[in-house]
Amino acid sequence: MRAVTPAKPLHGSQSPAPRKVFAEHYPPKKVTALMDAGLLVRGVMRINPKNPTDAYVSLDESPSPLAQRKNPELQGYVVGNSSDIYICGKDSRNRAINNDVVAVKLLTRKAGRQLYKANRMGYDKRMDKITAQRRARLDRMADNVKNVNAEAASDDAAEPQTSNDSGARMPELFGVVVAIITPNADRVFVGTLSNRLPAHRDSRASDNIPLDMLQFKPLDPAVPLMLVPKDSVPEIPHHKDICAVRMELWPETSKYPMATYLKCLGQRGSVEIETELILEENGVSTEPFPPTVLRSLPKTPWKIPATELKSRTDLRTACIFTIDPPTARDLDDA
């Protein structure tokens, strides 16, 4: 009798490695070596909120003479007075967010311009679609309004049909992010949570998105969508509630970073919610000062030292008025 050979599993004894969506970041030692060799430069990331596929890196230090020899485009570069490095698209940004200090590899002008043109074409197509939708909505509104005057009709007819003529100037420097040197310390963002995962043409399995995740959509369009574990949220908030999360790891195998749920602020509209939203979005802590900070304050009751009285003009008996309003806390316009 012939021996039966056991069937081999389709993918071996282990599951296949997840597909990489982004390029791996260079390790710190490699970044240091390449920067010393003049092959990389460093700067601060800035993402265009109106078109998040556009990003720029402002160099935070002048390129070394070696870097200028290796990259002729950098010759004569002056920090603060020269063009920023254009980072085209999310792939080239490689998971960096606003205010990250990143290492950048410069591209040739030919390669950079090809990326730029492809990016602008995609952006213009999206804007054309939005413009068409807006025009259709305005046309429907106009149909419901009687006695539309001729001037309004002529103005509507004169409206540009497309947004392709964006007038954007071709960047001078192009690059790709190869490493994040110093992540932005403020990684708390506000937005909405929902059960609806990001929609795209790829299947959920191909993106490795588990079913036990929630989608976080930040209010800031320059911040990427994030995934929040359902079991970390005590109660699923209303889809209009504003929540705060902290951005965590963003592996190269995921289109979206992971985030930790912090709290639900509530729905927008009230002064209290709007104030808390601004504080959270800008990383302003409202926690009480720790004892170490309080101990550095002068002891109370505080008195003006005699040495200060001798070295200053004493105006305490003079009549001084301010033009600040009654609600002002700092009376500085005197």
C-alpha positions as CSV (number, residue, x, y, z in Angstrom):
1,M,0.0,0.0,0.0
2,R,1.3,3.4,-0.9
3,A,2.0,5.7,1.9
4,V,-0.1,8.8,2.1
5,T,1.8,12.1,2.3
6,P,0.1,14.6,4.6
7,A,-1.1,17.7,2.8
8,K,1.0,20.8,3.3
9,P,-0.7,23.8,4.7
10,L,-1.3,26.6,2.1
11,H,0.9,29.1,3.9
12,G,3.2,26.8,5.8
13,S,3.0,26.3,9.5
14,Q,2.9,30.1,10.1
15,S,0.6,32.8,8.8
16,P,2.1,34.9,6.0
17,A,3.9,38.1,7.1
18,P,1.7,41.2,6.7
19,R,2.2,43.3,3.7
20,K,4.2,46.5,4.2
21,V,2.3,49.7,3.4
22,F,5.2,52.0,4.1
23,A,8.9,51.8,3.8
24,E,10.8,50.9,7.0
25,H,12.4,53.8,8.9
26,Y,16.1,53.8,8.9
27,P,17.6,52.9,12.3
28,P,19.3,55.7,14.3
29,K,22.8,54.6,13.6
30,K,22.2,54.6,9.8
31,V,20.6,58.0,10.0
32,T,23.6,59.4,11.8
33,A,26.1,57.9,9.4
34,L,24.2,59.1,6.3
35,M,23.8,62.6,7.8
36,D,27.5,62.7,8.5
37,A,28.1,61.6,4.9
38,G,25.9,64.5,3.6
39,L,23.3,62.1,2.1
40,L,20.5,63.1,4.5
41,V,19.2,66.3,6.0
42,R,16.9,67.0,8.9
43,G,14.0,69.3,9.5
44,V,10.5,69.8,10.9
45,M,7.4,68.4,9.2
46,R,4.6,70.7,8.2
47,I,1.4,69.3,6.5
48,N,-0.9,71.4,4.4
49,P,-4.4,71.2,6.2
50,K,-6.2,72.1,3.0
51,N,-4.5,69.3,1.0
52,P,-2.9,66.8,3.3
53,T,-1.1,65.1,0.5
54,D,1.1,68.1,0.4
55,A,3.8,68.4,3.1
56,Y,6.9,70.4,3.6
57,V,10.1,70.1,5.7
58,S,11.8,73.2,7.0
59,L,15.4,72.5,7.7
60,D,16.3,73.4,11.3
61,E,20.0,73.7,10.6
62,S,22.1,74.8,7.7
63,P,23.2,72.0,5.4
64,S,26.8,71.0,5.9
65,P,29.3,71.8,3.1
66,L,29.4,68.1,2.4
67,A,25.6,67.9,2.1
68,Q,25.7,70.8,-0.3
69,R,28.3,69.1,-2.4
70,K,26.3,65.8,-2.5
71,N,23.1,67.7,-3.2
72,P,23.7,70.7,-5.5
73,E,20.1,71.9,-4.9
74,L,21.1,72.8,-1.4
75,Q,23.9,75.1,-2.3
76,G,23.3,78.5,-0.8
77,Y,20.5,77.2,1.4
78,V,19.7,79.6,4.3
79,V,17.5,78.4,7.2
80,G,14.3,80.5,7.2
81,N,15.0,82.2,3.9
82,S,15.1,79.3,1.4
83,S,12.5,77.0,0.0
84,D,11.2,74.2,2.1
85,I,11.6,70.6,0.9
86,Y,8.4,69.4,-0.7
87,I,7.2,65.9,0.5
88,C,4.7,64.6,-2.1
89,G,2.0,62.2,-0.8
90,K,1.5,60.0,2.2
91,D,3.9,57.4,1.0
92,S,6.8,59.9,0.8
93,R,5.8,61.3,4.2
94,N,6.2,57.8,5.6
95,R,4.0,58.1,8.8
96,A,5.4,61.5,9.9
97,I,2.9,64.1,11.3
98,N,3.1,67.8,12.0
99,N,6.1,69.0,14.0
100,D,7.9,65.7,13.8
101,V,11.7,66.2,13.3
102,V,12.5,64.0,10.4
103,A,15.4,62.8,8.3
104,V,14.9,63.5,4.6
105,K,16.5,62.0,1.5
106,L,16.5,64.5,-1.4
107,L,15.1,63.4,-4.8
108,T,16.4,64.5,-8.1
109,R,14.3,67.3,-9.7
110,K,13.1,65.0,-12.4
111,A,11.8,62.3,-10.0
112,G,10.4,65.0,-7.7
113,R,8.5,66.8,-10.5
114,Q,7.0,63.5,-11.7
115,L,5.7,62.9,-8.2
116,Y,4.4,66.4,-7.9
117,K,2.6,66.4,-11.2
118,A,0.9,63.1,-10.3
119,N,-0.1,64.5,-7.0
120,R,-1.5,67.7,-8.4
121,M,-3.5,65.7,-11.0
122,G,-5.1,63.6,-8.2
123,Y,-5.8,66.7,-6.2
124,D,-7.4,68.6,-9.1
125,K,-9.6,65.6,-9.9
126,R,-10.9,65.6,-6.3
127,M,-11.4,69.4,-6.4
128,D,-13.3,69.1,-9.7
129,K,-15.6,66.5,-8.2
130,I,-16.2,68.8,-5.2
131,T,-16.8,71.8,-7.5
132,A,-19.3,69.8,-9.5
133,Q,-21.2,68.7,-6.4
134,R,-21.3,72.3,-5.2
135,R,-22.5,73.6,-8.5
136,A,-25.3,70.9,-8.6
137,R,-26.3,71.8,-5.1
138,L,-26.4,75.6,-6.0
139,D,-28.4,74.8,-9.1
140,R,-31.0,72.9,-7.0
141,M,-31.2,75.8,-4.6
142,A,-31.6,78.2,-7.4
143,D,-34.5,76.2,-8.9
144,N,-36.3,76.5,-5.6
145,V,-35.8,80.3,-5.4
146,K,-38.2,82.5,-7.4
147,N,-37.3,85.8,-9.1
148,V,-33.6,85.2,-9.3
149,N,-32.2,88.5,-10.6
150,A,-30.2,88.6,-13.7
151,E,-27.0,89.7,-11.9
152,A,-27.0,86.6,-9.7
153,A,-27.6,84.5,-12.8
154,S,-24.7,86.0,-14.7
155,D,-22.4,85.7,-11.7
156,D,-23.3,82.0,-11.4
157,A,-22.6,81.5,-15.2
158,A,-19.2,83.2,-14.8
159,E,-18.2,80.8,-12.1
160,P,-15.1,78.7,-13.2
161,Q,-16.1,75.2,-14.3
162,T,-13.1,73.4,-12.9
163,S,-10.3,73.9,-10.3
164,N,-7.5,72.6,-12.5
165,D,-5.9,76.0,-12.7
166,S,-4.7,75.9,-9.2
167,G,-1.8,78.3,-9.8
168,A,0.5,76.3,-7.6
169,R,4.1,77.0,-8.1
170,M,6.4,74.1,-8.8
171,P,8.6,73.4,-5.7
172,E,12.3,73.6,-6.0
173,L,13.3,70.9,-3.6
174,F,11.8,67.4,-3.3
175,G,12.4,64.6,-0.8
176,V,11.1,61.6,1.0
177,V,11.1,60.9,4.8
178,V,13.3,58.0,5.7
179,A,13.1,58.3,9.5
180,I,11.5,60.2,12.4
181,I,14.3,61.5,14.5
182,T,12.2,63.2,17.3
183,P,8.4,62.6,17.3
184,N,6.1,65.4,18.1
185,A,5.6,65.3,21.9
186,D,2.0,66.4,21.6
187,R,0.1,63.4,20.2
188,V,-3.3,64.0,21.7
189,F,-6.0,64.7,19.1
190,V,-9.7,65.4,19.2
191,G,-12.3,64.0,16.8
192,T,-15.2,61.6,16.4
193,L,-15.4,57.8,16.9
194,S,-17.6,55.5,14.9
195,N,-18.0,51.8,14.0
196,R,-17.5,52.6,10.3
197,L,-14.1,51.7,9.2
198,P,-12.3,53.6,6.5
199,A,-13.7,52.9,3.1
200,H,-11.4,52.0,0.2
201,R,-11.2,49.5,-2.6
202,D,-9.0,47.1,-0.7
203,S,-10.7,44.4,1.4
204,R,-10.5,44.5,5.1
205,A,-8.3,41.4,5.2
206,S,-5.8,42.9,2.9
207,D,-5.4,45.9,5.2
208,N,-5.2,43.7,8.3
209,I,-7.9,45.8,10.0
210,P,-9.4,43.8,12.9
211,L,-13.2,43.8,13.4
212,D,-12.8,44.9,17.0
213,M,-11.6,48.4,16.1
214,L,-13.3,51.8,16.0
215,Q,-12.4,54.5,13.5
216,F,-11.2,57.8,14.9
217,K,-11.7,60.8,12.5
218,P,-9.7,63.8,13.8
219,L,-11.0,67.4,13.4
220,D,-7.7,68.4,12.0
221,P,-7.6,67.3,8.3
222,A,-3.7,67.1,8.5
223,V,-4.0,64.3,11.1
224,P,-4.5,60.8,9.8
225,L,-7.4,58.5,10.6
226,M,-6.7,56.2,13.5
227,L,-7.9,52.9,14.9
228,V,-9.0,52.6,18.5
229,P,-9.7,49.2,20.2
230,K,-13.3,48.8,21.0
231,D,-12.6,47.2,24.4
232,S,-10.7,50.3,25.5
233,V,-13.8,52.5,25.2
234,P,-16.1,52.1,28.2
235,E,-19.2,53.2,26.2
236,I,-19.3,53.8,22.5
237,P,-20.0,57.5,22.2
238,H,-22.6,59.2,19.9
239,H,-21.2,59.7,16.4
240,K,-21.4,63.5,17.0
241,D,-19.5,63.4,20.3
242,I,-16.0,64.8,20.3
243,C,-13.5,62.4,21.9
244,A,-9.8,62.8,22.8
245,V,-7.3,60.1,21.9
246,R,-3.5,59.7,22.0
247,M,-1.7,58.5,18.9
248,E,0.4,55.4,19.5
249,L,2.4,53.1,17.3
250,W,2.1,53.3,13.5
251,P,3.8,50.2,12.1
252,E,4.8,50.1,8.4
253,T,2.2,47.3,7.9
254,S,-0.8,49.5,8.7
255,K,-2.4,52.3,6.7
256,Y,-3.6,53.8,10.0
257,P,-1.9,54.4,13.3
258,M,-3.2,52.9,16.6
259,A,-4.6,55.3,19.2
260,T,-5.6,55.1,22.9
261,Y,-9.0,56.4,24.0
262,L,-8.7,59.1,26.6
263,K,-12.2,60.6,27.2
264,C,-15.4,61.9,25.6
265,L,-15.8,65.7,25.7
266,G,-19.4,65.7,24.5
267,Q,-21.1,67.4,21.6
268,R,-19.9,70.8,20.2
269,G,-21.8,74.0,20.9
270,S,-21.3,74.9,24.5
271,V,-18.6,77.3,25.7
272,E,-17.3,74.6,28.1
273,I,-17.0,71.9,25.4
274,E,-15.4,74.3,22.9
275,T,-12.9,75.5,25.5
276,E,-11.9,72.0,26.5
277,L,-11.6,71.1,22.8
278,I,-9.2,73.9,22.2
279,L,-7.1,73.0,25.3
280,E,-6.9,69.3,24.3
281,E,-6.2,70.1,20.6
282,N,-3.3,72.4,21.6
283,G,-1.8,70.2,24.3
284,V,-2.6,72.6,27.1
285,S,-2.7,70.8,30.5
286,T,-5.3,71.8,33.1
287,E,-3.9,69.6,35.8
288,P,-2.8,71.3,39.1
289,F,0.8,72.2,39.3
290,P,2.9,69.6,41.2
291,P,4.5,70.4,44.6
292,T,7.9,70.8,43.0
293,V,6.6,73.7,40.9
294,L,4.7,75.3,43.8
295,R,7.8,75.2,46.0
296,S,9.6,77.4,43.5
297,L,7.1,80.3,44.0
298,P,7.9,83.2,46.4
299,K,6.5,82.8,49.9
300,T,3.3,84.6,50.7
301,P,2.5,87.3,51.7
302,W,4.9,88.7,49.1
303,K,6.3,92.2,49.4
304,I,8.3,94.3,47.0
305,P,12.0,94.1,48.0
306,A,13.6,97.3,49.2
307,T,16.3,97.0,46.5
308,E,13.5,97.1,43.8
309,L,11.9,100.2,45.4
310,K,15.2,102.0,45.2
311,S,15.9,101.1,41.6
312,R,12.4,101.8,40.2
313,T,10.2,104.8,39.7
314,D,7.4,104.6,42.3
315,L,4.0,105.5,40.6
316,R,1.7,104.0,43.2
317,T,0.4,107.5,44.2
318,A,-0.1,108.7,40.6
319,C,-3.5,108.6,38.9
320,I,-3.1,106.1,36.0
321,F,-5.9,104.7,33.9
322,T,-6.1,102.0,31.2
323,I,-7.9,101.7,27.9
324,D,-8.4,97.9,28.5
325,P,-12.1,96.8,28.9
326,P,-13.5,96.1,32.4
327,T,-13.3,92.3,31.7
328,A,-9.6,92.4,31.0
329,R,-7.3,90.5,33.3
330,D,-4.0,92.1,32.1
331,L,-4.1,95.9,32.3
332,D,-1.2,96.5,30.0
333,D,-2.5,99.2,27.7
334,A,-2.1,102.1,30.2
